[in-house]
Amino acid sequence: MKYIQEMKTNRISIKNTNMMTSLMIKKRVLNLALLTICSLATLIFSSCSEDDNVTENNVSNNNYYVNYIIQAPGPYGRFSNWTASTPDGTYSNSGYQVSSWNQIYGPVEKGFRCRVQIADYQGGTPTIEIHVSKNDEPFALKTTVTGATATYDID
């Protein structure tokens, strides 16, 4: 009788051990499933939205800046009475003689006509440079003219 009772006790402890192992496996599977769901949710909600993407084809998002540089030649070169196109119209300087002038304007849109015209100069013909920058890129020289007028269209 004692032997039968001992066998029953062993069966119960084996059943208890099997149930505990089964519960531990279920708990691990549940933890892995929750971890996977949380990871996927984090990836989905932290990804970029369409507004964050800037494409080269979307012209309206591009800002252009124009840098005009006028330099008179030699130590005695001077110029005066010049105009330059700006986003707000035309900048003009009348009567004030200088040996150099440098100014940045913007933002301007694609298709903007950059134009500088010098009415009076002495001591040699000045050099006009027009540089353009797109968004945060560095300025790039677009045209250099030794003369009284320089023009460049932003395309």
Buried (B, 14 or more C-beta within 10 A) or exposed (E): EEEEEEEEEEEEEEEEEEEEEEEEEEEEEEEEEEEEEEEEEEEEEEEEEEEEEEEEEEEEEBBBBBBBBBBBBEEEBBBBBBBBBBEEEEBEBEEEEBBEBEEEBBEBEEEBEBBBBBEEBEBBBBBBBBBBBBEEEEBEEBBEBEEBEBBBEBE
